[in-house]
């Protein structure tokens, strides 16, 4: 089936070349980082996790969101998702690769990854994070590829995949739960020390991931004429809306807990986000954009007459992705280090090196996604399901 990735239009090959060029330029910056170390980044003693880990956190959620298609199709037999489920599973594969890429570049020296396997520490959440991410990647590759191959040969899906499919549903929830546990158990970080962190992670994952999938599916429809199905888009957009409502509710719970309890450690970081603190407020603008985009996305997505309009739906989804990316892909990780345990504020901003290396990882994920989707859509067209 891979030969289908070698047959494409000029636009397709121009996109492939562009991604390879971004990967090439980004790799130069990464080589410099390998030589000079993490000193080329904006991270410091006080802010030891930055843009890399923030993107890792966000894309773990994108990977986990594939369960929003797998669960209704395989457990509730909603055939509307039959065309889209393969796209969701392949998107999960690309998202996990992006996650792993950000972990590699954040380590400084990639060979340090071997320590997790050579010296396993069962009481370390990082050890379990490696297990669940690797396992989820393998599950989606095996399930999606074998199901697609069976369809290509016009055979029923292999029965031996059923247990793996059910396992992948549980595994999808576990990857983001373990990621939340990585940070929510750290007692010195007030922003992260909350019992609802895992719930927030899952809620944001189940709205942002499917939102990205819908947009990419509509883009694929425009360029390949592969129709994922109007009903699938309608149901998935409903899921996105309800998950975003839950996500906003949980964030408001954090605001209530911080300010009603009047605990300084919880108050200070939220005050820093929206008003600034001690004359410093590098993230204030980002926080207000997040709040505005989140509220406006719900204004568009909640009324069904707006949500069922494709142009308004796209606008609402873009605003939702912007809001959740700022929340989980920027504020959450960076904000956890402000103020530090001594009460000082060390502000952080990603450097050009971090941006270019991140672009390299994004391009790698998009290249994998493009090839896998090209194969999947090619098979669907060949068997008459396009």
C-alpha positions, -999 to 999 in steps of 0.1 A, spaced: 0 0 0 29 23 6 33 29 -32 2 51 -30 23 77 -12 45 79 -43 16 89 -66 6 125 -61 -1 159 -77 23 188 -80 7 203 -49 13 171 -29 50 170 -39 55 207 -33 41 202 3 64 172 8 94 192 -4 84 221 19 82 198 49 116 183 41 131 218 38 118 228 72 131 196 87 165 203 71 168 239 83 155 229 118 181 201 120 209 226 116 196 245 147 193 212 165 229 203 157 240 236 172 220 228 203 237 194 206 271 211 204 263 241 227 238 225 250 205 239 263 221 272 269 208 282 235 173 280 248 154 304 270 153 279 298 172 284 331 176 271 366 143 285 376 124 275 344 137 241 336 108 231 313 99 254 284 84 254 250 95 218 242 77 202 272 47 225 266 43 212 231 48 176 243 20 181 268 -3 195 242 3 168 216 -1 139 240 -37 152 242 -40 153 204 -28 117 203 -52 106 230 -82 121 211 -83 93 186 -104 75 212 -132 98 204 -136 79 171 -125 45 181 -149 43 211 -182 51 193 -173 30 163 -161 -2 179 -181 -1 212 -214 16 200 -213 6 163 -217 41 150 -209 35 114 -207 72 107 -171 71 119 -160 43 97 -143 66 71 -127 88 97 -115 64 122 -84 54 102 -76 92 98 -78 96 136 -56 66 143 -30 78 119 -31 113 134 -25 97 167 6 80 153 20 113 140 11 131 173 30 105 194 60 109 171 58 147 177 56 140 215 87 118 214 106 144 193 100 171 218 112 148 246 144 140 227 153 177 221 144 186 257 169 161 271 198 180 256 217 147 250 194 122 234 214 92 246 200 100 281 168 83 270 185 50 273 188 55 310 151 51 314 154 16 299 188 6 313 180 18 348 142 15 351 127 32 381 91 19 388 83 47 412 91 73 385 62 86 364 86 93 336 92 55 334 55 49 330 51 78 305 77 61 283 58 28 285 23 42 277 36 65 248 55 37 232 27 12 237 1 36 223 22 43 192 26 6 185 -11 -1 191 -22 25 166 3 15 140 -7 -22 142 -45 -16 144 -47 10 117 -24 -6 92 -38 -41 95 -74 -28 93 -65 -7 63 -47 -36 46 -77 -59 52 -100 -33 35 -76 -30 6 -78 -67 1 -116 -65 6 -116 -87 36 -132 -83 70 -111 -67 97 -89 -93 115 -107 -106 146 -74 -108 165 -73 -70 164 -104 -67 186 -87 -71 219 -60 -46 208 -87 -21 198 -104 -23 233 -69 -20 249 -62 11 228 -93 28 243 -80 23 278 -45 32 267 -56 65 251 -69 77 285 -38 64 303 -13 83 282 -27 117 291 -35 106 327 1 96 332 13 129 316 -9 148 341 5 127 369 40 138 359 33 174 370 3 173 394 22 154 421 50 181 425 42 198 458 64 229 451 44 240 421 10 255 431 -4 257 396 1 220 391 -8 207 425 -45 201 419 -65 168 419 -84 178 387 -53 182 366 -58 148 349 -95 157 343 -84 190 328 -59 173 305 -85 148 292 -112 175 287 -88 197 267 -76 167 248 -111 155 238 -119 190 224 -86 201 208 -76 168 192 -109 162 174 -110 199 164 -77 195 147 -89 162 130 -120 179 117 -100 208 102 -75 184 86 -103 162 73 -119 192 56 -86 202 41 -81 167 28 -116 168 14 -108 200 -5 -76 187 -21 -84 150 -25 -122 149 -27 -123 123 0 -155 129 20 -152 119 56 -190 122 59 -212 150 70 -228 131 98 -194 121 112 -183 158 112 -216 168 129 -213 143 157 -176 150 162 -182 187 164 -208 180 191 -182 160 211 -158 189 207 -183 214 220 -192 194 251 -156 186 259 -147 223 256 -175 232 279 -161 207 305 -126 222 299 -137 258 306 -157 246 336 -127 229 351 -106 260 345 -132 282 363 -131 257 392 -94 264 395 -101 302 396 -127 297 423 -105 275 444 -75 299 441 -94 331 450 -121 319 474 -95 300 495 -72 330 494 -42 308 493 -13 330 480 5 303 462 -25 295 441 -35 332 436 -2 345 425 2 326 393 -33 333 381 -29 369 389 4 369 370 -14 354 340 -41 380 338 -29 411 355 9 407 360 27 404 393 54 426 409 57 446 377 62 415 355 36 401 331 51 386 300 22 362 297 -7 386 303 -15 392 266 -14 354 259 -38 347 289 -64 372 277 -62 359 241 -68 324 255 -98 336 275 -113 356 246 -107 328 221 -122 302 244 -153 321 252 -158 331 215 -154 295 204 -182 284 227 -204 313 214 -199 298 179 -200 261 187 -229 258 212 -257 270 189 -264 241 165 -273 265 137 -238 281 139 -220 248 144 -237 232 114 -225 260 92 -191 248 79 -175 283 77 -186 292 113 -176 257 124 -141 262 111 -138 296 128 -150 281 161 -126 252 159 -96 275 151 -105 297 181 -108 266 203 -74 252 191 -58 286 198 -73 288 233 -64 252 243 -29 256 228 -22 287 248 -36 271 279 -18 238 277 9 244 252 23 276 268 8 289 301 4 257 320 40 245 318 58 279 320 34 292 346 42 262 369 76 278 376 62 312 385 70 323 412 98 300 422 99 284 457 117 315 470 90 338 456 111 353 428 97 356 392 119 344 364 102 351 331 107 328 301 104 332 263 114 306 237 145 315 216 148 313 179 166 280 183 136 265 202 112 278 176 132 264 146 138 230 163 101 229 172 93 236 135 115 207 126 95 184 149 62 197 136 73 192 100 84 156 108 50 149 123 32 165 94 53 145 69 43 112 86 7 123 88 7 133 51 21 100 39 -2 79 61 -33 98 51 -22 96 14 -21 59 17 -54 57 37 -73 79 13 -58 61 -17 -71 28 -4 -105 42 5 -108 56 -31 -97 23 -46 -123 3 -27 -150 29 -34 -154 44 0 -144 79 -9 
